[in-house]
Amino acid sequence: MSEPTPEQLKARIAELESKLSSRKSRNLEFRVSEKGGVSVYGLGRFPVTLYYEQWMRLLGAVDELRVFIEENKSRLKTKDAE
């Protein structure tokens, strides 16, 4: 197999950069992990993985979580959109 030309390398870099930038704005993605947990991708660099019971507890506390976040909004940091 021959070495790629500089033009081919530039095209490949542009293709990979476009894929990377599209991943940053992607929607949330859910998967079942190898150990049987539910992993959420797209929130940050690493997935958030919880087991069924943990997700049910968290989802059951959504209203309290929303109230807590609103009450503490002034103390919370925000991550700038990338």
N, C-alpha and C positions, 0 to 999 in steps of 0.2 A: 504494500500500500504506500503510495507516494505522499509526501508532505503537502498539506493544503497551502494554497496560494494566499498571499496577504489579503486579497479581495474576499476569498472564501472565509478566512478567519474573521474579517470585519463583519461579513454577513452573519456569521454564526454568533458573534458577540452581540450584534444588534437583535438577533432573534432571542437570545437568552435574556437580554436586558428587558425586552418587551414582555416576556413571560414573567419575569421577576416583578416588574411594575404592575402587571395585571393581578398578580397574587396578592399584593398589598391591599388592593381595594376589593378583594373577593368577599363573598358572603361567608357566613358561618357554615362549617361543614361538620357533620356528625358521623362518627364511626364507632364500631364496637371494637374495643381493644382485645389483644390476645388473651388477657386475663378476665375478660367478660365485663369490663366497665364501659361506660359511654364516654368517648373523648370528643371534645369540642375543639375544632381547629378554626383559626381565624381571629381569635381574641388577642393573641400576642405571639411571641416567638415560639412558645411551646404550647402543646395542647393542654386543656384542662380535662382531667379524667376523674370521674367519680363513679361509684357503683350505684346500682338501681336505687337502693334504699336512701343513699345520700342525695341523689337527684330528687327523689320524692320529698324528702325533708326540705330541701332548698326550695323546690317549687311551691311547697305548702307555705313557705314563709315569704313569698314574693311581696305581699302587701307590706309586711313589717320591714323588709329590706328597702323597699322604695321610700317608706317614711324615714327610716334611719338615714338613708343617703341624702334626702332632702334636708333633714335637720342638721346634717353635718357637711353640707355642700361647701360652706365657706372654708372648711378645714381640709377638704379633699383636693388632691392635685389632679390636673387633667393632662392627658397626653395629646400633644398637637397631632392633628391629622397629617400623615406622611404622604 
